[in-house]
């Protein structure tokens, strides 16, 4: 062999080797591909079971062997697990060409790629079992024993804890519905699944009210809105706060989970406020313009909470669930929350001296004599602290026997008020005893005008008696007038009321020294006693007639 031929053979040897290797690989690939036409590709699993390189028949045999050792884990509440063995329920695998169908779906020519992809196939397995045996095994589960079953408890809400109400989660219990357990276990066995979760399969008796119950959550929201409400009342420098602790006492829940507010409880709270802060109808001390302090025992002037109105306002405020600063709902207001609710703006009326004063912000605006209700006729003006009801000009005051036009009308106690009376030429003194009004405060025109220009609705009027404050002239006539008034009573009849009351009024207006000078006082006392007896007889007769 020539050197040139040898050299050429050396150059072709690697090509020959490479071609040989490639041919071998191709042959191997084809042989493997042909093999995978009747066998599962390498790396394939069915239901987690490795079946690579196995035929359909081999896989079926393997699956049936696995079925023989099948055990179902029954997962129960409270981390409990029980087992049901396939052998105890006559479990058998039922296959009708499903494995062969899976095999046909694979592409054997791509077998090498499946080595890396590791196909995980799912086979819907159908198993048969002895239904009676399965029911027997289910019935024997510990979870179905009555001693191991706890009834569910509805979700609810806590007591008010100072910050609000909290959800009390439902206790879902451990009471099972046996038919649902049978159905869940049967479904798992038929598909040969490894476990069945009874809670996930809805096998437990549910509470009627669960944690996500819309009505319950809405109820909690309402309760917490109501008790989150804070009402801050201002009484001058003092503050009262209504908050959740008290509000929670008024709340109840009906069977429809609706919140009810105890209106009587709210009203009781309002009455507590009123008792502490109302000043209407309470005694008032007044340092008079005469330097003597008097106590005015009656009259409606003062702070007066509207109990029903404030109750309704509180109930309305509860829906806000927020901090609210306000006054109570008032029927009447006063000038001040301090010791003297009338403050330093008021009309001071001294019935004894028949003289009044108007103060605005502590400054004396006007003072004047006046004429009050006629004593002899029984129209004596009552004392007390009153708010001006309203003010108006050019009114006509009417009664049973009169119609009097006035320029300025300022009522403060029913039909009793201050007004001008230009027909009068004199005011003050003791005119009122025999020639007084029907109860009103008659004023000179200019005084009435000035008062009208400085007061408004609600302005306080303080009416009192101050024995000893009348003029010396009036004092000198006081005792003889009382004596004459008592003598004028005469024989007591059912018509003796006005003169008796007039005599008593005049007597009570005297000071102690003057009273001691009334020689016929015992006649007044006896007349009052007789008149009281007559009134009692009349009342008894009226009651007898009604019966």
Buried (B, 14 or more C-beta within 10 A) or exposed (E): EEEEEEEEEEEEEEEEEEEEEEEEEEEEEEEBBEBBEEBBBBBBBBBEBBBBBBBBEBBBEBBEEBBEEBEBBBBBBEEBEBEBEBEBBEBBBEBEEBBBEBBEEBEBBEBBEBEEEEBEBEBEBBBEBBEEBBBEBBEEBEBBEEEBBBEBBBBBBEEBEEEBBBBBEBEBBBBBBEEBBBBBBBEBBBBBBEEBBBEEBEBBBBBEBBBEBEEBBEBBEBBBBBBBBBBEBEBEEEEBEBBBEBBBBBBEBEEEBEBEBEBEBBBBBBBEBBEEBBBBBBEBEBEBBBEEEBEBEBBBBBBBBBBEBBBBBBBEBBEBBEEBEEEBBBBBBBBBBEEBBBBEBBBBBBBBBBBBBBBBEEEEBBBBBBBBBBBBBBBBBBBBBBBBBEBEEEBEBEEEEEEBEBBBBBBBBEEBBBBBBEEBEEBBBBBBBEBBBBBBBBBBBEBBBBBBEBBEEBBBBBBBBBBBBBBEEBBEBBBEBBBEBBEEBEEBEEEBBBBBBBBBBBBEBBEEEBBEEBEBBEBBEEBBEBBEEBEEEEEEEEEEEEE
